[in-house]
Amino acid sequence: MGWQAKRLWIVGGDGAMLDIGFQSLFAHAASGMDIKVIVLDTQVYSNTGGQASTGSLQEDRMPR
């Protein structure tokens, strides 16, 4: 049984899945592999110190 016959689960935050890692995610989706994606609504880029991601609601991205 090769990789083509297995399901791949991808888990990541909204910053990673919708911005930084979208190209990689799209490449997997376009490959025809059986993938399932879970996007966690963290509303930040955790690896850059907590900046609001573009997946965040507009009012959450506004400075307070």
Rosetta silent file (secondary structure, phi, psi, omega in degrees, C-alpha in Angstrom):
SEQUENCE: MGWQAKRLWIVGGDGAMLDIGFQSLFAHAASGMDIKVIVLDTQVYSNTGGQASTGSLQEDRMPR
SCORE:     score description
SCORE:     0.000 S_00000001
   1 L     0.000  116.745 -178.925    0.000    0.000    0.000 S_00000001
   2 L   -87.171  177.716 -179.969    1.644    3.240   -1.162 S_00000001
   3 H   -61.760  -29.887 -178.589    1.222    6.798    0.067 S_00000001
   4 H   -61.751  -29.050 -176.544   -1.402    7.428   -2.598 S_00000001
   5 H   -90.687    0.363 -178.399   -3.762    4.994   -0.880 S_00000001
   6 L  -106.393  149.819  176.901   -3.424    6.565    2.580 S_00000001
   7 E   -85.112  137.558  178.074   -5.283    9.533    4.023 S_00000001
   8 E  -110.227  124.499  175.746   -3.153   12.497    5.098 S_00000001
   9 E   -99.224  130.316  179.066   -4.362   14.680    7.979 S_00000001
  10 E  -119.417  125.293 -178.741   -3.065   18.263    8.046 S_00000001
  11 E  -125.831  132.387  177.892   -3.527   20.341   11.205 S_00000001
  12 E  -167.175  167.004  177.436   -2.483   23.972   11.630 S_00000001
  13 E   -76.649  167.207 -176.804   -3.500   27.403   12.800 S_00000001
  14 H   -64.720  -33.951  177.153   -5.330   29.905   10.618 S_00000001
  15 H   -63.718  -44.176 -179.153   -2.188   31.989   10.015 S_00000001
  16 H   -69.440  -42.782 -174.495   -0.274   28.954    8.791 S_00000001
  17 H   -79.119  -35.143 -174.456   -3.064   27.457    6.716 S_00000001
  18 H   -95.776  -15.104 -177.752   -4.528   30.624    5.176 S_00000001
  19 H  -128.800  -83.199 -171.276   -1.344   32.652    4.623 S_00000001
  20 H   -56.809  -44.819 -175.611    2.155   31.389    5.293 S_00000001
  21 L  -102.439   11.857 -175.063    1.527   27.742    4.428 S_00000001
  22 H   -62.472  -37.532 -178.911   -1.233   28.082    1.847 S_00000001
  23 H   -61.612  -43.646  178.548    1.059   27.275   -1.090 S_00000001
  24 H   -66.556  -42.513  178.208    2.104   23.994    0.516 S_00000001
  25 H   -61.062  -43.665 -179.893   -1.494   23.188    1.477 S_00000001
  26 H   -64.229  -38.834  179.219   -2.666   23.913   -2.072 S_00000001
  27 H   -62.443  -40.649  177.126    0.059   21.688   -3.543 S_00000001
  28 H   -65.391  -42.675 -179.927   -1.154   18.767   -1.413 S_00000001
  29 H   -63.540  -39.179 -178.590   -4.761   19.432   -2.403 S_00000001
  30 H   -75.561  -14.796 -176.668   -3.839   19.579   -6.098 S_00000001
  31 L   -72.954  -16.047 -178.086   -1.845   16.336   -5.885 S_00000001
  32 L    88.103    0.860  178.038   -4.979   14.213   -5.783 S_00000001
  33 L   -69.586  155.050  176.925   -4.030   12.712   -2.425 S_00000001
  34 E   -80.773   97.708 -178.078   -6.783   11.934    0.065 S_00000001
  35 E  -117.166  150.328  172.166   -6.304   14.807    2.535 S_00000001
  36 E  -126.579  136.377 -176.089   -8.333   16.141    5.431 S_00000001
  37 E  -121.780  130.861  173.121   -7.518   19.584    6.830 S_00000001
  38 E  -114.879  120.828  178.795   -8.241   20.919   10.308 S_00000001
  39 E  -107.493  119.184  178.863   -7.725   24.683   10.690 S_00000001
  40 E   -86.104  131.476 -178.203   -7.476   25.903   14.279 S_00000001
  41 L   -84.045   77.174  179.746   -8.880   29.393   14.857 S_00000001
  42 L   -86.271  -22.561  179.906   -5.928   30.849   16.776 S_00000001
  43 L    62.686   15.507  178.027   -6.346   34.306   15.166 S_00000001
  44 E  -144.661  162.288  167.477   -2.591   34.925   15.396 S_00000001
  45 E   -91.388   97.726 -174.324    0.724   34.030   13.795 S_00000001
  46 H   -62.932  -31.982 -177.093    2.094   32.168   16.792 S_00000001
  47 H   -80.602   -2.772  179.368    5.634   31.927   15.401 S_00000001
  48 H  -116.728   15.886  176.560    5.989   35.723   15.024 S_00000001
  49 L    96.089   10.915  173.402    4.974   36.776   18.502 S_00000001
  50 L    97.009   23.672  174.892    1.214   36.836   18.181 S_00000001
  51 E   -64.069  146.168  176.236    0.446   39.193   15.298 S_00000001
  52 E   -64.313  137.641  179.265   -3.188   39.015   14.162 S_00000001
  53 L   -90.067  165.644  177.805   -3.553   36.811   11.093 S_00000001
  54 L   -71.403  -11.042  174.448   -5.559   37.634    7.992 S_00000001
  55 L   -82.245   -7.874  179.083   -7.893   34.835    9.093 S_00000001
  56 L   -73.943  155.429  174.349   -8.825   36.920   12.135 S_00000001
  57 L   -63.627  147.163 -176.036  -12.022   38.917   12.198 S_00000001
  58 H   -54.423  -44.687 -177.367  -11.503   42.491   10.955 S_00000001
  59 H   -67.249  -23.242  177.506  -12.336   44.051   14.352 S_00000001
  60 H   -78.970  -14.917 -179.963   -9.753   41.787   16.033 S_00000001
  61 H   -92.428   -9.582 -177.769   -7.038   43.140   13.733 S_00000001
  62 L   -80.626  137.318  177.755   -7.660   46.760   14.641 S_00000001
  63 L   -64.941  147.988 -179.842   -5.309   48.304   17.251 S_00000001
  64 L  -111.483    0.000    0.000   -6.938   49.109   20.551 S_00000001
